[in-house]
Amino acid sequence: MSMRLSRSIVGQAEADAVRRVIVEDAYLGMGSEVHRFEDELAAYLGVDAGHLATANTGTAALTLAVDAVAPGRFGQGERGSVLVPSLTFVASFQAITACGCRPIPCEVLPETGTIDLEDAEKRLRADTFAIMPVHYASNPYGIDETYEFAARHGLRVVEDAAHAFGCRHKGKKIGSFGDVICFSFDGIKNITSGEGGLVVAMNAGEAATMQDARLLSVARDTQARFTGGRTWDPDVTRQGWRFHMSNIMAAIGRVQLTRLESEFIPARKRLSALYRELLAGEERVAFLESSQDDDIVPHIQPLRVKNGLMPRVRQYLLDRDIPVGVHYKPNHLLSYFKSEAPLPRTEALFAELMTLPLHPGLSTGDVELVCVTIREALDKA
Ligand SMILES: *Cc1c(COP(=O)(O)O)cnc(C)c1O
């Protein structure tokens, strides 16, 4: 089988769990399976289940989060702006505009790919109400400084932690501290529920708002569904969405959560360390850096290729059936989010970045082959 850049690691246990929901329960929507998944996620992160809400995608989780912390009301005019690194999946930007807010693309640090706070400070506007740091390649670099920055400027923090489930900062799990933290459980993330997402809010009132908002803002419908019922005399006081998770998704997610610490984390760390080991001493490439304070479970494996050699190295790998990804085309270069303010440092990093295969199903031999081929490509370039 040809090498894959990323892939879902699912099997019989996930299939059995889905079968149980379909054949035994025949309750496919949001019910007891989602309830249990939320309790297990809360226990894993060490937060109260009242502080979190699962959603049907990570993008939905980000949208619920931005909407809950934005000033004003959805659909009632401009709601302000959010500082966000340009080097991120378009989901971060779309979640902001989906709430009637405006993303302000910011530079990233070339060493880490995470938001450059000095640059962000210059881009602050009077209507800026939040900063959305993205833990690029699972790296929560600068998280303390980001919270200090936010406190100094009176901003909320919505973490795009889509890459960072299972990561720790100073021994604390990402999602166990901070303001509002969003995860993705899409097919290739550190764990998957098929598609799926999670938002954790340290403010209990906002968490409750998000729990309602994912079910069309029908007040307290989450509690009703978790006990097998529905709210038959509903009230709705704000905009809501159909963003909830289904029992089928939760059944997959629950199995995945049990495999995270035993299988997925060790495998991702081992393969990522092997890349670093096998390319050590090669001056024309560089890995992104991280802090000693952070324990990273890498979701993707970006590599910087210097001296303008990235396109040639990339093509060399592709020609030999080794998949190479692009994470990400900076959002300020996309038509919908085009901004006048240039971001030269982000564009310079983008020109060097390529993503190597990484997922727990990859073998040591696969990583060796990728590294040998990279060295070959550099020697021929
Ligand atoms: C995957 C991802 C998202 C969105 O998650 P989905 O579950 O795919 O909607 C958001 N931000 C980043 C950085 C991601 O990688």
The ligand as an ORCA input file, in Angstrom:
! r2SCAN-3c Opt
* xyz 0 1
  C      -8.663     20.658     11.582
  C      -8.515     22.093     11.935
  C      -9.612     22.911     12.247
  C     -11.046     22.542     12.040
  O     -11.435     21.349     12.431
  P     -12.531     20.511     11.603
  O     -12.885     19.455     12.569
  O     -11.847     20.006     10.376
  O     -13.655     21.413     11.282
  C      -9.364     24.196     12.686
  N      -8.126     24.673     12.783
  C      -7.051     23.940     12.465
  C      -5.701     24.542     12.610
  C      -7.207     22.632     12.009
  O      -6.140     21.918     11.655
*
